[in-house]
Amino acid sequence: MFRKSDDTSRVRVAVMSLTAEAQFLEVRIRHLREEIAEVDTQLDALGESLRGLLGSARSNADPGSGTGGPPGI
């Protein structure tokens, strides 16, 4: 009788421990997803800035040269 009770309490402790660990991991996953979303937003903004710079550089280039470089080169 003591043996069964001991096994039951060990199982109960293991289940509680695994439940706590699962909750911790869920919170960590949520934080990582938020951080990934933030990095994604920053990358989008950086991409927009680079596209703007590229468009600006193209509009400043000599349209007749075909090289996209400074005029006369």
Jmol script that loads the backbone (N, CA, C; Angstrom):
load data "model"
ATOM      1  N   MET A   1       0.816  -1.185   0.000  1.00  0.00           N
ATOM      2  CA  MET A   1       0.000   0.000   0.000  1.00  0.00           C
ATOM      3  C   MET A   1       0.868   1.261   0.000  1.00  0.00           C
ATOM      4  N   PHE A   2       1.946   1.241   0.722  1.00  0.00           N
ATOM      5  CA  PHE A   2       2.831   2.399   0.720  1.00  0.00           C
ATOM      6  C   PHE A   2       3.466   2.596  -0.653  1.00  0.00           C
ATOM      7  N   ARG A   3       3.767   1.522  -1.318  1.00  0.00           N
ATOM      8  CA  ARG A   3       4.419   1.581  -2.622  1.00  0.00           C
ATOM      9  C   ARG A   3       3.537   2.284  -3.648  1.00  0.00           C
ATOM     10  N   LYS A   4       2.274   1.928  -3.690  1.00  0.00           N
ATOM     11  CA  LYS A   4       1.355   2.545  -4.644  1.00  0.00           C
ATOM     12  C   LYS A   4       1.189   4.026  -4.350  1.00  0.00           C
ATOM     13  N   SER A   5       1.083   4.380  -3.115  1.00  0.00           N
ATOM     14  CA  SER A   5       0.946   5.773  -2.712  1.00  0.00           C
ATOM     15  C   SER A   5       2.192   6.562  -3.095  1.00  0.00           C
ATOM     16  N   ASP A   6       3.358   5.955  -2.913  1.00  0.00           N
ATOM     17  CA  ASP A   6       4.624   6.604  -3.257  1.00  0.00           C
ATOM     18  C   ASP A   6       4.711   6.836  -4.772  1.00  0.00           C
ATOM     19  N   ASP A   7       4.316   5.836  -5.552  1.00  0.00           N
ATOM     20  CA  ASP A   7       4.331   5.966  -7.011  1.00  0.00           C
ATOM     21  C   ASP A   7       3.360   7.057  -7.472  1.00  0.00           C
ATOM     22  N   THR A   8       2.205   7.100  -6.845  1.00  0.00           N
ATOM     23  CA  THR A   8       1.205   8.103  -7.207  1.00  0.00           C
ATOM     24  C   THR A   8       1.722   9.505  -6.923  1.00  0.00           C
ATOM     25  N   SER A   9       2.353   9.698  -5.801  1.00  0.00           N
ATOM     26  CA  SER A   9       2.867  11.031  -5.471  1.00  0.00           C
ATOM     27  C   SER A   9       4.020  11.411  -6.401  1.00  0.00           C
ATOM     28  N   ARG A  10       4.846  10.453  -6.798  1.00  0.00           N
ATOM     29  CA  ARG A  10       5.936  10.744  -7.746  1.00  0.00           C
ATOM     30  C   ARG A  10       5.376  11.153  -9.105  1.00  0.00           C
ATOM     31  N   VAL A  11       4.363  10.458  -9.540  1.00  0.00           N
ATOM     32  CA  VAL A  11       3.720  10.803 -10.813  1.00  0.00           C
ATOM     33  C   VAL A  11       3.108  12.195 -10.718  1.00  0.00           C
ATOM     34  N   ARG A  12       2.460  12.469  -9.616  1.00  0.00           N
ATOM     35  CA  ARG A  12       1.838  13.785  -9.422  1.00  0.00           C
ATOM     36  C   ARG A  12       2.898  14.890  -9.450  1.00  0.00           C
ATOM     37  N   VAL A  13       4.009  14.676  -8.798  1.00  0.00           N
ATOM     38  CA  VAL A  13       5.096  15.662  -8.793  1.00  0.00           C
ATOM     39  C   VAL A  13       5.658  15.834 -10.203  1.00  0.00           C
ATOM     40  N   ALA A  14       5.834  14.738 -10.926  1.00  0.00           N
ATOM     41  CA  ALA A  14       6.355  14.809 -12.289  1.00  0.00           C
ATOM     42  C   ALA A  14       5.402  15.578 -13.196  1.00  0.00           C
ATOM     43  N   VAL A  15       4.117  15.324 -13.057  1.00  0.00           N
ATOM     44  CA  VAL A  15       3.121  16.021 -13.881  1.00  0.00           C
ATOM     45  C   VAL A  15       3.128  17.515 -13.559  1.00  0.00           C
ATOM     46  N   MET A  16       3.187  17.869 -12.290  1.00  0.00           N
ATOM     47  CA  MET A  16       3.221  19.286 -11.906  1.00  0.00           C
ATOM     48  C   MET A  16       4.487  19.954 -12.440  1.00  0.00           C
ATOM     49  N   SER A  17       5.608  19.264 -12.364  1.00  0.00           N
ATOM     50  CA  SER A  17       6.861  19.808 -12.869  1.00  0.00           C
ATOM     51  C   SER A  17       6.807  20.018 -14.380  1.00  0.00           C
ATOM     52  N   LEU A  18       6.294  19.032 -15.102  1.00  0.00           N
ATOM     53  CA  LEU A  18       6.191  19.157 -16.558  1.00  0.00           C
ATOM     54  C   LEU A  18       5.196  20.246 -16.953  1.00  0.00           C
ATOM     55  N   THR A  19       4.129  20.396 -16.190  1.00  0.00           N
ATOM     56  CA  THR A  19       3.157  21.454 -16.461  1.00  0.00           C
ATOM     57  C   THR A  19       3.790  22.830 -16.279  1.00  0.00           C
ATOM     58  N   ALA A  20       4.551  22.995 -15.218  1.00  0.00           N
ATOM     59  CA  ALA A  20       5.230  24.276 -14.974  1.00  0.00           C
ATOM     60  C   ALA A  20       6.241  24.562 -16.084  1.00  0.00           C
ATOM     61  N   GLU A  21       6.975  23.554 -16.497  1.00  0.00           N
ATOM     62  CA  GLU A  21       7.955  23.741 -17.571  1.00  0.00           C
ATOM     63  C   GLU A  21       7.258  24.091 -18.880  1.00  0.00           C
ATOM     64  N   ALA A  22       6.135  23.472 -19.173  1.00  0.00           N
ATOM     65  CA  ALA A  22       5.380  23.763 -20.392  1.00  0.00           C
ATOM     66  C   ALA A  22       4.883  25.206 -20.378  1.00  0.00           C
ATOM     67  N   GLN A  23       4.414  25.664 -19.234  1.00  0.00           N
ATOM     68  CA  GLN A  23       3.954  27.051 -19.125  1.00  0.00           C
ATOM     69  C   GLN A  23       5.113  28.022 -19.352  1.00  0.00           C
ATOM     70  N   PHE A  24       6.275  27.721 -18.785  1.00  0.00           N
ATOM     71  CA  PHE A  24       7.456  28.556 -18.987  1.00  0.00           C
ATOM     72  C   PHE A  24       7.820  28.609 -20.464  1.00  0.00           C
ATOM     73  N   LEU A  25       7.803  27.460 -21.123  1.00  0.00           N
ATOM     74  CA  LEU A  25       8.165  27.403 -22.539  1.00  0.00           C
ATOM     75  C   LEU A  25       7.150  28.160 -23.398  1.00  0.00           C
ATOM     76  N   GLU A  26       5.875  28.096 -23.057  1.00  0.00           N
ATOM     77  CA  GLU A  26       4.859  28.846 -23.793  1.00  0.00           C
ATOM     78  C   GLU A  26       5.112  30.345 -23.694  1.00  0.00           C
ATOM     79  N   VAL A  27       5.471  30.815 -22.512  1.00  0.00           N
ATOM     80  CA  VAL A  27       5.774  32.242 -22.330  1.00  0.00           C
ATOM     81  C   VAL A  27       7.015  32.609 -23.141  1.00  0.00           C
ATOM     82  N   ARG A  28       8.020  31.762 -23.101  1.00  0.00           N
ATOM     83  CA  ARG A  28       9.260  32.029 -23.854  1.00  0.00           C
ATOM     84  C   ARG A  28       8.986  32.070 -25.356  1.00  0.00           C
ATOM     85  N   ILE A  29       8.177  31.161 -25.840  1.00  0.00           N
ATOM     86  CA  ILE A  29       7.817  31.141 -27.263  1.00  0.00           C
ATOM     87  C   ILE A  29       7.075  32.425 -27.632  1.00  0.00           C
ATOM     88  N   ARG A  30       6.169  32.865 -26.776  1.00  0.00           N
ATOM     89  CA  ARG A  30       5.427  34.110 -27.035  1.00  0.00           C
ATOM     90  C   ARG A  30       6.389  35.290 -27.127  1.00  0.00           C
ATOM     91  N   HIS A  31       7.347  35.364 -26.214  1.00  0.00           N
ATOM     92  CA  HIS A  31       8.331  36.458 -26.245  1.00  0.00           C
ATOM     93  C   HIS A  31       9.183  36.392 -27.510  1.00  0.00           C
ATOM     94  N   LEU A  32       9.605  35.200 -27.881  1.00  0.00           N
ATOM     95  CA  LEU A  32      10.415  35.067 -29.090  1.00  0.00           C
ATOM     96  C   LEU A  32       9.624  35.477 -30.334  1.00  0.00           C
ATOM     97  N   ARG A  33       8.359  35.122 -30.387  1.00  0.00           N
ATOM     98  CA  ARG A  33       7.522  35.529 -31.524  1.00  0.00           C
ATOM     99  C   ARG A  33       7.389  37.044 -31.582  1.00  0.00           C
ATOM    100  N   GLU A  34       7.237  37.683 -30.429  1.00  0.00           N
ATOM    101  CA  GLU A  34       7.151  39.140 -30.388  1.00  0.00           C
ATOM    102  C   GLU A  34       8.456  39.769 -30.868  1.00  0.00           C
ATOM    103  N   GLU A  35       9.586  39.211 -30.439  1.00  0.00           N
ATOM    104  CA  GLU A  35      10.878  39.734 -30.868  1.00  0.00           C
ATOM    105  C   GLU A  35      11.080  39.535 -32.367  1.00  0.00           C
ATOM    106  N   ILE A  36      10.667  38.396 -32.888  1.00  0.00           N
ATOM    107  CA  ILE A  36      10.770  38.135 -34.328  1.00  0.00           C
ATOM    108  C   ILE A  36       9.907  39.127 -35.098  1.00  0.00           C
ATOM    109  N   ALA A  37       8.706  39.406 -34.603  1.00  0.00           N
ATOM    110  CA  ALA A  37       7.828  40.374 -35.265  1.00  0.00           C
ATOM    111  C   ALA A  37       8.456  41.763 -35.266  1.00  0.00           C
ATOM    112  N   GLU A  38       9.122  42.122 -34.173  1.00  0.00           N
ATOM    113  CA  GLU A  38       9.787  43.425 -34.095  1.00  0.00           C
ATOM    114  C   GLU A  38      10.932  43.507 -35.106  1.00  0.00           C
ATOM    115  N   VAL A  39      11.728  42.459 -35.197  1.00  0.00           N
ATOM    116  CA  VAL A  39      12.825  42.432 -36.168  1.00  0.00           C
ATOM    117  C   VAL A  39      12.263  42.485 -37.590  1.00  0.00           C
ATOM    118  N   ASP A  40      11.180  41.781 -37.831  1.00  0.00           N
ATOM    119  CA  ASP A  40      10.549  41.793 -39.148  1.00  0.00           C
ATOM    120  C   ASP A  40      10.090  43.206 -39.510  1.00  0.00           C
ATOM    121  N   THR A  41       9.515  43.915 -38.555  1.00  0.00           N
ATOM    122  CA  THR A  41       9.080  45.301 -38.782  1.00  0.00           C
ATOM    123  C   THR A  41      10.284  46.184 -39.097  1.00  0.00           C
ATOM    124  N   GLN A  42      11.369  46.001 -38.365  1.00  0.00           N
ATOM    125  CA  GLN A  42      12.576  46.791 -38.616  1.00  0.00           C
ATOM    126  C   GLN A  42      13.155  46.486 -39.994  1.00  0.00           C
ATOM    127  N   LEU A  43      13.140  45.225 -40.396  1.00  0.00           N
ATOM    128  CA  LEU A  43      13.636  44.850 -41.717  1.00  0.00           C
ATOM    129  C   LEU A  43      12.766  45.456 -42.819  1.00  0.00           C
ATOM    130  N   ASP A  44      11.455  45.464 -42.611  1.00  0.00           N
ATOM    131  CA  ASP A  44      10.564  46.087 -43.583  1.00  0.00           C
ATOM    132  C   ASP A  44      10.873  47.571 -43.730  1.00  0.00           C
ATOM    133  N   ALA A  45      11.076  48.256 -42.614  1.00  0.00           N
ATOM    134  CA  ALA A  45      11.392  49.688 -42.646  1.00  0.00           C
ATOM    135  C   ALA A  45      12.732  49.923 -43.343  1.00  0.00           C
ATOM    136  N   LEU A  46      13.704  49.079 -43.057  1.00  0.00           N
ATOM    137  CA  LEU A  46      15.007  49.201 -43.692  1.00  0.00           C
ATOM    138  C   LEU A  46      14.888  48.978 -45.203  1.00  0.00           C
ATOM    139  N   GLY A  47      14.107  47.985 -45.595  1.00  0.00           N
ATOM    140  CA  GLY A  47      13.882  47.719 -47.016  1.00  0.00           C
ATOM    141  C   GLY A  47      13.236  48.908 -47.711  1.00  0.00           C
ATOM    142  N   GLU A  48      12.255  49.525 -47.061  1.00  0.00           N
ATOM    143  CA  GLU A  48      11.614  50.710 -47.632  1.00  0.00           C
ATOM    144  C   GLU A  48      12.621  51.847 -47.793  1.00  0.00           C
ATOM    145  N   SER A  49      13.465  52.040 -46.793  1.00  0.00           N
ATOM    146  CA  SER A  49      14.487  53.086 -46.869  1.00  0.00           C
ATOM    147  C   SER A  49      15.450  52.820 -48.021  1.00  0.00           C
ATOM    148  N   LEU A  50      15.878  51.577 -48.154  1.00  0.00           N
ATOM    149  CA  LEU A  50      16.809  51.235 -49.239  1.00  0.00           C
ATOM    150  C   LEU A  50      16.157  51.408 -50.602  1.00  0.00           C
ATOM    151  N   ARG A  51      14.886  51.026 -50.729  1.00  0.00           N
ATOM    152  CA  ARG A  51      14.184  51.227 -51.998  1.00  0.00           C
ATOM    153  C   ARG A  51      14.069  52.713 -52.318  1.00  0.00           C
ATOM    154  N   GLY A  52      13.819  53.514 -51.282  1.00  0.00           N
ATOM    155  CA  GLY A  52      13.753  54.960 -51.483  1.00  0.00           C
ATOM    156  C   GLY A  52      15.086  55.526 -51.932  1.00  0.00           C
ATOM    157  N   LEU A  53      16.160  55.061 -51.316  1.00  0.00           N
ATOM    158  CA  LEU A  53      17.489  55.520 -51.721  1.00  0.00           C
ATOM    159  C   LEU A  53      17.818  55.087 -53.137  1.00  0.00           C
ATOM    160  N   LEU A  54      17.467  53.870 -53.482  1.00  0.00           N
ATOM    161  CA  LEU A  54      17.723  53.364 -54.825  1.00  0.00           C
ATOM    162  C   LEU A  54      16.926  54.167 -55.849  1.00  0.00           C
ATOM    163  N   GLY A  55      15.666  54.459 -55.540  1.00  0.00           N
ATOM    164  CA  GLY A  55      14.848  55.270 -56.444  1.00  0.00           C
ATOM    165  C   GLY A  55      15.407  56.672 -56.594  1.00  0.00           C
ATOM    166  N   SER A  56      15.884  57.227 -55.493  1.00  0.00           N
ATOM    167  CA  SER A  56      16.475  58.564 -55.526  1.00  0.00           C
ATOM    168  C   SER A  56      17.752  58.562 -56.352  1.00  0.00           C
ATOM    169  N   ALA A  57      18.570  57.537 -56.174  1.00  0.00           N
ATOM    170  CA  ALA A  57      19.819  57.443 -56.936  1.00  0.00           C
ATOM    171  C   ALA A  57      19.529  57.281 -58.420  1.00  0.00           C
ATOM    172  N   ARG A  58      18.516  56.513 -58.760  1.00  0.00           N
ATOM    173  CA  ARG A  58      18.158  56.321 -60.171  1.00  0.00           C
ATOM    174  C   ARG A  58      17.633  57.614 -60.794  1.00  0.00           C
ATOM    175  N   SER A  59      16.848  58.363 -60.038  1.00  0.00           N
ATOM    176  CA  SER A  59      16.301  59.604 -60.586  1.00  0.00           C
ATOM    177  C   SER A  59      17.380  60.671 -60.723  1.00  0.00           C
ATOM    178  N   ASN A  60      18.460  60.590 -59.940  1.00  0.00           N
ATOM    179  CA  ASN A  60      19.556  61.551 -60.032  1.00  0.00           C
ATOM    180  C   ASN A  60      20.559  61.180 -61.119  1.00  0.00           C
ATOM    181  N   ALA A  61      20.522  59.957 -61.602  1.00  0.00           N
ATOM    182  CA  ALA A  61      21.461  59.515 -62.633  1.00  0.00           C
ATOM    183  C   ALA A  61      21.069  60.140 -63.967  1.00  0.00           C
ATOM    184  N   ASP A  62      22.060  60.252 -64.862  1.00  0.00           N
ATOM    185  CA  ASP A  62      21.827  60.800 -66.201  1.00  0.00           C
ATOM    186  C   ASP A  62      20.973  59.814 -66.990  1.00  0.00           C
ATOM    187  N   PRO A  63      19.743  60.166 -67.341  1.00  0.00           N
ATOM    188  CA  PRO A  63      18.888  59.208 -68.028  1.00  0.00           C
ATOM    189  C   PRO A  63      19.408  58.812 -69.398  1.00  0.00           C
ATOM    190  N   GLY A  64      20.253  59.606 -70.020  1.00  0.00           N
ATOM    191  CA  GLY A  64      20.735  59.285 -71.343  1.00  0.00           C
ATOM    192  C   GLY A  64      21.970  58.397 -71.369  1.00  0.00           C
ATOM    193  N   SER A  65      22.641  58.241 -70.236  1.00  0.00           N
ATOM    194  CA  SER A  65      23.895  57.484 -70.240  1.00  0.00           C
ATOM    195  C   SER A  65      23.665  55.985 -70.245  1.00  0.00           C
ATOM    196  N   GLY A  66      22.588  55.551 -69.659  1.00  0.00           N
ATOM    197  CA  GLY A  66      22.274  54.128 -69.622  1.00  0.00           C
ATOM    198  C   GLY A  66      23.097  53.358 -68.606  1.00  0.00           C
ATOM    199  N   THR A  67      24.027  54.035 -67.938  1.00  0.00           N
ATOM    200  CA  THR A  67      24.865  53.324 -66.959  1.00  0.00           C
ATOM    201  C   THR A  67      24.359  53.491 -65.544  1.00  0.00           C
ATOM    202  N   GLY A  68      23.585  54.533 -65.315  1.00  0.00           N
ATOM    203  CA  GLY A  68      23.130  54.797 -63.970  1.00  0.00           C
ATOM    204  C   GLY A  68      24.186  55.485 -63.132  1.00  0.00           C
ATOM    205  N   GLY A  69      25.338  55.747 -63.750  1.00  0.00           N
ATOM    206  CA  GLY A  69      26.422  56.419 -63.042  1.00  0.00           C
ATOM    207  C   GLY A  69      26.376  57.901 -63.307  1.00  0.00           C
ATOM    208  N   PRO A  70      27.427  58.597 -62.884  1.00  0.00           N
ATOM    209  CA  PRO A  70      27.500  60.048 -63.119  1.00  0.00           C
ATOM    210  C   PRO A  70      27.539  60.344 -64.612  1.00  0.00           C
ATOM    211  N   PRO A  71      27.058  61.515 -65.017  1.00  0.00           N
ATOM    212  CA  PRO A  71      27.069  61.870 -66.437  1.00  0.00           C
ATOM    213  C   PRO A  71      28.483  61.860 -67.007  1.00  0.00           C
ATOM    214  N   GLY A  72      28.590  61.416 -68.255  1.00  0.00           N
ATOM    215  CA  GLY A  72      29.859  61.410 -68.944  1.00  0.00           C
ATOM    216  C   GLY A  72      30.725  60.207 -68.685  1.00  0.00           C
ATOM    217  N   ILE A  73      30.267  59.260 -67.897  1.00  0.00           N
ATOM    218  CA  ILE A  73      31.087  58.069 -67.626  1.00  0.00           C
ATOM    219  C   ILE A  73      30.515  56.891 -68.357  1.00  0.00           C
TER     220      ILE A  73
END
end "model"
wireframe off; spacefill off
backbone 0.3
color backbone group
